[in-house]
């Protein structure tokens, strides 16, 4: 049993050593003096344009909410593909109705979640209360 833990310890040691050597090498190789050439390289790059204004702008939170909703419902396919692959085996063993019921329950839960998000109004880009009059 100690041999198995030793493998993990060796792997952890190699990982820490790799990180330490990488950080040390990057500190030794990088330029430390700022010259006119390196100062130009340190400027922000935006397609050759000189940046104007502050980069700290406020994004609408709805962009993140829609992205999270998309990810949640996109993961549905990840869970349905293995179910569809083994469904034929369940049918051959006489348990097709059980596998179908499990799949329908899963899709039903997703539909309830979609109905909740839709009713809450999180799928709209501009909510009626946010529109200027």
C-alpha positions in Angstrom: 0.0 0.0 0.0 2.9 2.4 0.7 4.2 1.7 -2.8 1.0 3.1 -4.3 1.2 6.2 -2.2 4.9 6.5 -3.2 3.8 6.7 -6.8 1.6 9.6 -6.1 4.3 11.3 -4.0 6.8 10.9 -6.9 4.3 12.2 -9.3 3.6 15.2 -7.0 7.3 15.8 -6.6 7.9 15.8 -10.4 5.0 18.2 -10.9 6.4 20.7 -8.2 9.9 20.4 -9.7 8.5 21.1 -13.2 6.7 24.2 -12.0 9.8 25.4 -10.1 12.1 24.9 -13.0 9.7 26.6 -15.4 9.4 29.6 -13.2 13.2 29.8 -12.6 13.9 29.5 -16.4 11.4 32.1 -17.3 12.9 34.5 -14.8 16.4 33.9 -16.1 15.5 34.2 -19.8 13.1 37.2 -19.8 14.5 40.7 -20.3 14.8 42.7 -17.1 15.7 46.1 -18.5 13.1 48.3 -20.2 14.4 49.7 -23.4 12.5 51.6 -26.1 12.0 48.4 -28.0 10.7 46.5 -25.0 8.5 49.4 -23.8 6.8 49.4 -27.2 6.3 45.6 -26.9 4.7 46.1 -23.5 1.9 48.3 -24.8 -1.6 46.8 -25.3 -2.2 45.5 -28.7 -5.6 46.0 -30.4 -5.3 45.2 -34.1 -2.7 47.9 -34.6 -5.0 50.6 -33.2 -3.8 52.9 -30.5 -6.0 52.1 -27.5 -8.4 55.0 -26.4 -10.3 55.1 -23.2 -10.4 52.8 -20.3 -10.5 49.0 -20.9 -12.7 48.6 -17.8 -16.2 48.8 -19.1 -19.3 47.4 -17.6 -20.8 44.4 -19.4 -24.4 43.5 -19.0 -24.8 40.5 -16.7 -27.4 39.0 -19.1 -24.5 37.9 -21.4 -23.2 35.7 -18.7 -26.6 34.4 -17.7 -27.4 33.4 -21.3 -24.0 31.7 -21.6 -24.6 29.7 -18.4 -28.1 28.7 -19.5 -26.7 27.6 -22.9 -24.0 25.5 -21.1 -26.6 23.9 -18.8 -28.8 22.8 -21.6 -25.9 21.9 -23.9 -24.7 19.4 -21.3 -28.0 17.6 -21.8 -26.6 16.1 -25.0 -23.6 14.8 -23.1 -25.9 12.9 -20.8 -28.3 11.7 -23.5 -25.7 10.3 -25.9 -24.6 7.4 -23.5 -28.2 6.8 -22.7 -29.0 6.4 -26.4 -26.1 4.1 -26.9 -27.1 1.6 -24.3 -30.9 1.9 -24.9 -30.7 -0.9 -27.5 -29.2 -3.2 -24.9 -32.0 -2.4 -22.5 -34.6 -3.2 -25.1 -32.9 -6.6 -25.9 -32.9 -7.4 -22.1 -36.6 -6.5 -21.9 -36.0 -3.3 -19.9 -36.7 -0.9 -22.7 -39.6 0.7 -20.9 -37.5 1.4 -17.8 -34.7 3.1 -19.9 -37.3 5.1 -21.8 -38.9 6.2 -18.5 -35.5 7.3 -17.2 -34.8 9.3 -20.4 -38.3 10.9 -20.3 -37.9 11.9 -16.7 -34.5 13.5 -17.5 -35.9 15.4 -20.4 -38.9 16.4 -18.3 -36.7 17.9 -15.6 -34.9 19.8 -18.4 -38.2 21.0 -19.7 -39.2 22.2 -16.3 -35.9 24.1 -16.0 -36.4 25.6 -19.5 -40.0 26.7 -18.6 -38.7 28.3 -15.4 -36.0 30.2 -17.2 -38.4 31.3 -19.9 -41.1 32.4 -17.4 -38.4 34.3 -15.4 -37.5 36.2 -18.6 -33.8 35.3 -18.7 -34.0 34.4 -22.4 -34.8 37.9 -23.5 -32.0 40.2 -24.4 -33.9 43.3 -23.4 -36.5 43.0 -20.7 -39.6 45.2 -20.9 -38.7 47.0 -17.6 -35.2 47.8 -19.0 -36.4 49.5 -22.2 -36.2 53.3 -22.2 -39.5 55.1 -22.8 
